[in-house]
Amino acid sequence: VLPKFDVKINSSAEVSIVQEEIKVEVCATYTFGQPVPGSVEVEMCRPLDYYFEKPSLIAPCHKQTKQTDKRGCATFIFSMSLFTKRGDRDLQDQLHVRAKVEEEGTGISLTQEERLTISYVVGKLSFTDAPKIYDEGSNLAGKVQAVYYNNTPIPDMRLYLFEGDRWAARLLQNLTTNSDGVAVFSFSTAGLEGDIKLHVSNLPSFDYPGYRTPYYEVADHTVLLARPSTPDTKTSSSLEVTKKNNPLPCDQEEDFSIQYTVVGEAPGSVEVVYLVLARGAIVAQGVKQVKVQDKSVNEGEVSFKLTVSPDMAPVIQVLAYAVLPSETVIANSADFSVQKCFGNKVSLEFSPSSAVPGEETILQVKAQPDSLCGLSAVDQSVLIKEPGQTLQEEKIFDLLPVKTISYIPYMVEDPNECLHVRPKRRIFPFPNQPSEDAHTVFSNVGMKMATNLLIRLPSCLIYKGREYNQGFGFAPRLELAEPVPPPGSLPPIETVRTFFPETWIWDLVEVGDSGTKDVSFTVPDTITTWETEAFCLSPQGFGLAPRKEITVFQPFFLELSLPYSIIRGEHFELKATVFNYLTSCIMVNVAPTTSLEYTLTPLSGDRYTFCLCGSERKTVSWTMAPSALGVVNVSVSAEAVASHASCDNEIVSVPERGRIDVVTRSLIVKAEGVEMSETYNWLLCPKGETLTEKVDLQLPKNVIVGSALASVSVLGDILGRALNNLDGLLQMPYGCGEQNMALLAPNIYILQYLTNTQQLTQAIKDKATNFLTSGYQRQLNYKHEDGAYSTFGSGPGNTWLTAFVVRSFAKAQSFVFIDPTKIAESVIWLKNKQQKNGCFQMSGKLFHNGMKGGVSDEVTLSAYITAAFLEMNMSVEDPEVKKSLSCLREYVSDFSNTYTTALLAYVFTLAGDMEARAQLLQHLDSVSIPEGGFLHWSQTAADTSASLSVEISSYVLLAKLGASPTAEDLGYATRIVRWLTTQQNPYGGFSSTQDTVVALQALALYSTLVFSPGGSSAVTVHSPSGQLTFEVNQKNKLLYQEKLLLETTGKFSLEVKGDACAVIQISLQYNVPTPSVVATLDVEVTPKVDCTSRRRGLTLGIKVLYTGTEASTNMVILDIKMLSGFAPDPQSLERLKGAVLVNRVEQNEDHVLVYISELEKHVPIHYTLDLIQELQVQNLKPAVVKIYDYYQPSDQDDTEYIYTCAT
């Protein structure tokens, strides 16, 4: 259930340990912009330090509860002393703030958290007006300022002014601040030598503050001595590039100024050279002349103008340098943040800017001419639930390989020789005094100087043969981007709202030559704010539009609160909240629509007609008990009715527009227990005669009453069912790289088949290529830099998966754009895995443990990779292919692994080696399993893996049909195809991913070879209560025809007449109580709940265990269904993602799916998941937790859990 409002915590990010009070404001706002009435509970805690955590220690926590005001806000004051009473030793220097807002009437709550840092800074001292340079013997005057942590001035504060190095500072003066926190100092420099280092402190002795001790930040300031510049002394001259506080706007001319101070130089002209760098390259340069007068100190400023372009974002570096008459080089640089902008200027504008539900609105898109733009508009509620999931400028600029350069590569760095020092010679500056010389300034912008001038201070001295080194600071670095109300006619009296999507707009738009495009949309019925996102591509580059909002609102409306789904037998409180944002009072009548699918029992007595004045709201409720299964639509209306009664001494008015608001929301009602399915498939090809088949449908004795559903579907093509479900061939999760390929690859084979048989329509092509493109883009998330692919995009590259990707991408190139460099990188990576004997070294795991057998995994893998290379049309004379075929030939006579034998038969068919092919097919024929007109293979005689049998049989089919098949071969193949079709699930796929891909590849090849453009057939299904008829012909052979069967048990017969093949499937679905059977996989759930806690929820303790015959399982899916009205706690979900063996966690509607890499035999693994109750449901039914092997789904176990607190 999406949140209807957002919660924000407003407070200072940092608090001082000495402040008396901490102020926190919490505000809640609906997504349509209005304040939320309700209660706010704020808990502030100072957490324990991890090093001192003990059971006896309890972190100090304090709670307060208040009601929101008219702004939807509540303000809380906490005393700092509550968190400092017992000292700081065992506590963190943080305060955790947790705010929970509960909406009035509905009880719906939303939580937000914030962390505040505790600072020990009491105040700050600074030099505000002090000279940079002084003449020897002159008076030196300036000002210092003292402010508290909150920047308010500190009056009458005693300060101490020191001179010298910190470790040997000498007290100069005692100072006292005035009412503005400012103190003036003045002293004679007579007797002082060289540069003067000033320090101001609040303490009479210059010491560093102790750990976790409140302190004032002290200030330092150096005043340089004005002296003639010589090669043996440090220059007092300087340049300073003036910095700017705000980011530079794009496409505007900016002024940059450089302050110069020239000390002790002969009169003449000095050139100040400036360089502007962006993204590591010089983008502008220039020279400014400065006249040096005949005086000891020359100060002034030069400036230049620069137009900031998008290519300069996100940072420009300005470097200024000058060579003085004394041949001294002075330099300075500064970084300037640039507004993150793009060359392609994109903008969006809604007209009108706000709307009412169901209204037409125009979205105007502006971009560079001929731009292609991606548009989206998402309900703000989604962004509240999943913050940070938006495209932002920072994410784009983080993709830049270089943003700034701040060092010279060590390969081109010159060695820095030590300076030889004679006795009684003084060196400026001392080696341990850090100084930014010209060399350092240039290095910090990545520039190397070629000069014969002295620009670099030595890092070490040699005195009497001994070397003295300067202390090293932090090494400079290269900053890389991280890998990462309508006008017009009279309005209708009634509004009916039924359309409540999460995503409203998701579209591609071409703006054309004009650079502007108006797109018309119908606003959804949700009262909310929609947030847009748009990016465009054009010859001028990339562009990202500023986010735009359109608020959909009407002043009188109704909202319903109900769970996403419930189980039959449960009931809950259906709440309807009426909002009135009109300026006048109205009389409202709220009434639900009656239905045979559920019963409603009033809970609000006779209060369903009531007064509602401006900016008020009221909630009424009923107990809802659904009686029907499936999707149940719930409709409630709120009507502003005429009345002679007055409300708050005000005459009731009736609005002209939107007098009635009707809201219809859907509720999924599920049957109890576990869903089961059975399918019966036939491929019947009459040749003028009549073919018949019979089936007896039976339900188990423990079937859940009313849960059974039977249907029959008919197609004229064996690939038609898969074509109808290209995005869902398997009702399984698709969260890893190999499973994503199972979505992508079948599209290729179906497109090839339809193209070869001239059946490809534009609609089918658009649908399939769309899946191909999105699948390709998604697959790149699992690619490594070296070209390999892995299951979850991390860890070692997987040779199996990489070969699978390569063979699929190569074929997909015929239909969509695939970057050839991506394929080439992967091929090189695979070839690098080839060993001396020609076979390939395995990296990563087999898809399916059942592939293992007598032959080494290396041979099976090598056959798989070689098949991939040959399918990519690599020549058998290619060195790597030739070597791998040579290695594989050594195993042609090893028949210990049926899977490998079938795969080898396909490989040698592709390679054109008929001798090896014949030998392998002859053996396969001898171990086949014939059953009437059906033929298939299994890995071993005892093997019951349907998934592996489908894959082996498919490879045999590919081998049989891959080399100019005879009529006899086609007859043989038909028996295999008839068996394969019996294994199809209701969606056109098979048991798992690999068997689905290989089987559809084989069926596509068979269908191409036997395709006939003519013929038709009539299909009749006889049931106990009557018959259903279907027509199959060339016009509708790809059309998916389905009808429900009135009975779910009994004898059924099929009859096919004509001369065209028909694929018929009867599907039976039903629920049974959660079975308690002994299985190789075991899952146990222990719910823990505190019924006294205000925060209603429970913690699931889950134990999973494998006890099968293998050493470990394949990848395992743990499927946790939520109890009705419950949702996973977001923080707990994040912790689960980091649990042992967990590769991925997904939330899919009311299920949490956990991908477990494998389970070792007899090693129990424990997981924890916290659930929170969003809506109360009475008579709660148990929820099912299921675990199953992804590649062998028949290996599974189910259990259930319940919420034990009274509801």
Protein Blocks (a to p, Z undefined) as FASTA:
>chain_A
ZZfbdcdddddfbdcfkbmbdcdddddddfkopaceddddddddddddfklgcfkbccdd
ddddddddfkopacddddfklmmmnojklpccbdddddddddehjlpacdddddddddfb
fbdcddfbdcfbdcehiacddddddddfkopacehiacdddedjfklcccfbdcdddfko
pacddddfehiacjddddddfbfbdcdddehiacdddddddddddddddfkbccfbdcdd
dddfbdcdehiacddddddddehiacddddddddddeehiafbdcdddddddddfbdcdd
ddddddddfklpcbdcdddddddfklpacddddddddddddfbdcddddddfbdcehiac
dddddddehiacddddddfklmmmmghiaccfklmmmmpmbfbdcbdcfklpccdddddd
dehiacdddfklccddfklmmmmnopacddfbdfbdcfbdceehiacddddddddddddd
ddfbaghidddfbdcdfbdcfblbdcdddebjnopacddddddfbdcddddddddddfkb
ccdddddddddddfbdcdddddfbdcehiacddddddddfbfbdcdddddddddfkbccd
dfkljalbccddehiacddddddddfbecjddddddddddddfbdeehiacdddfbhkbc
cdddddddddehjddddddddddddehiacdddddddddfklcehkaccdddddfbfklm
mmmmmmlmbacdffbfklmmmmmmmmmmmmmmmmmnopacfklmmmmmmmmmmmmmmmmm
mpcfkopacfkopajddfklmmmmmmmmmmmmmmmccdfklmmmmmmmmmmmpcfkopac
dedjdfblklgcfbdfklmmmmmmmmmmmmnopafklmklmmmmmmmmmmmmmckbmklm
mmmmmmmmmnopaklmmmmmmmmmmmpccehjaccddfblklccfklmmmmmmmmmmmmm
mnopafklmmmmmmmmmmmmmmpcfkopafbmmlmmmmmmmmmmmmmmmpcfedcddddd
ddfkbccdddddfklmmpccddddfbfgdcdddddedjbdcdddddddddddddddddfb
dcdddddddfkbmbgcdddddddddfbfbfbdcdddddddddehiacdfklmmmmmmmgh
iabdcdehjaccdddfbacehiacddddddddfbdcehiacdddddddfklmmlccdddd
ddfbdZZ
